[in-house]
Amino acid sequence: MTAKRERDQVIERVLTGPGKAPATARRAAFDNAGVAEPVRALIDKVAKTAWKITDEDLAAPRAAQADDEIYEQVVAAALGQATRQRDAALAALDEATKPR
C-alpha cells in the first residue's frame, strides 16, 4: 500500500468512521471552516496556535459536549492543518524545482 493511500485512509477514517462527534462536525474541524460554537475558538486555536491551548480553552466546549466529541474534533483539526501544511510544502517544492 502506498503512503498516499494510507494517508487517505487515515483521513477518511477520522472524518467518516464511527465516532461520538457527528461526521459533519469532524469535517468542519478538519477544514477549520463552519465549526459550530462552542468549539469554534478551540478548533481554530488547534489549527493556528496549538501550543497556546490552556485549560480555559476547553471550558466552553466541555460545558456543551462530551470529552470524546471534543477529542475527535481536535484530532480532525490537527490532521486537517497538517494536511494543508504538507500540501503547501509540496507545492512550494514543486515550484522551486520546476525547470526554467
Secondary structure by P-SEA (a helix, b strand, c coil): ccaaaaaaaaaaaaccccccccaaaaaaaaacccccccaaaaaaaaaccccccccccaaaaaacccaaaaaaaaaaaaaaaaaaaaaaaaaaaaaaaccc
